[in-house]
Amino acid sequence: SCRRRSCPTCLPLTPRPKPPPPGAEAGVEPHPAFADRAIPARLRLGPFHLRGLGPEDLDADLAALRESEAALIGLFDDGTAWPEGITREQNLVDLCWHRREFEARRSFAWVIADARDDAYLGCAYVYPAFAAEARAKVVWWFRSAAEEALAERFPRLFLDWLAEAPWPPMAIFSVHGLPPAP
């Protein structure tokens, strides 16, 4: 061995570090149960299209929130009056947060759209519990003007999907939905 600093034969081998998981580069760690799972941002679910909720949905989301405000207050069971009085700027912050959480695989939020014409019907959310990896809170809502017969099909389709791959086995400890689950 030649002992030169630049000689690849003499240099100690150091393993290449693993790339950080998505989101970690910005200091946001994925939820442990989802670090290695690819949860789809787009999905056809029966008569619905799910697509990741984000800032591009601002106008449609704000219109749906304002239309359905009275029905949505208290839906998340978090002690707040959301979305009462929500401003465009507040909603934009919420939508950016949802996008970032989805990308980091910490929580998941989708627009629920009608597969026939892509009309904005509402939203669906999965909030994994960090205290217990195998538990999640699930919430969905449909705008007041959504076709009732169509909206009533969503809960069973969504909950059945959450019980399949790519989702990890998890207990859903809290379900809040408009319309309610059967």
Buried (B, 14 or more C-beta within 10 A) or exposed (E): EEEEEEEEEEEEEEEEEEEEBBBEEEEBBBBEBBBEEEBEBEEEBBBBBBBBBBBEBBEBBBEBBBBBBEEBEEBBEEEEEBBEEBEEEEBBEBBEBBBBBBBBBBBBBBBBBBBEEEBBBBBBBBBBBEEEBEBBBBBBBBBBEBEEEBBBBBBEBBBEBBEEEEBBEBEBEEBBBBBEBE
